[in-house]
Amino acid sequence: ATGNPYLPAPRAQVTLHVYDLGNQLELQALNDVIGKLGTGAFHCGVEVFGHEFSFDWRSQGSGIFMCPPKKSEGHHYRTSIDMGPTDLTAAKIDDLCRTLRRQWPGRSYNLLNRNCCPFCDEFCIGLGVGRIPPWTRNLAGAASSLKDAYGNVAAAAPQTFSEALVALGGVDAGEARRSSQHGEYVHSSNDVGVLSSGSANHDGPGIEESLGLLSFIAFILTTWGAVDRTRGLHGTG
């Protein structure tokens, strides 16, 4: 049967997949803590028609890549968010992706302001399902605002990310040291673009910069009393 030509074609569901940035236990613990404040350090991908799209650094070509849903390499899957159905056909989505591939070259990647989360936000808007939730994308704004101050007070901040997590109460000192010694960040993306395929290792801006900024954010949260070391979180205020 060919179906009723007068009925509208079924609409594709759009899903946002959210990951902890990288695979380090420390970062997962940090997201558990600051997630209660409505933020976190996340990697995101948008699934539509069975493919997950995201954005990453590349030395050449577009930074947009595809991967199997919930399987983005180098990150720890956390949760999925139903963004609703799109009215775009597969052909229209392909056209949208071609446009975005030109607008999102891999070398334009910026750890704070032009990463996978702003890309997913723009992609979802283009799909007609609205913006991704603020909690998936607002840490970048906070970190960007703190970046200038970071250089001035770095000496007063915890010197390692492990110390920051211990100060926040996210992990004990032994676990933090073990995850720092054995944790690695290796991001190998399958950049198939829209129609072509290939692979590349993530050799652009590393995770170290984000860990330093997140250490500083952890220090600020502790200093401001957002986290109580003995009783857990205060109100978000």
Secondary structure, DSSP 8 states (H G I E B T S, - for coil): ----TTS----EEEEEEEEESSS-HHHHHHHHHHGGGT---EEEEEEETTEEEEE---SSSB-EEEESTT--TTSEEEEEEEEEEE---HHHHHHHHHHHHHHSBGGG-BTTTBSHHHHHHHHHHHHTS----GGGTHHHHHHHHHHHHHHHHGGGS-SSHHHHHHHHTSS-HHHHHHHHHH-----EE----SS----EE--SS-HHHHHHHHHHHHHHHHHTTSEETTTEE----
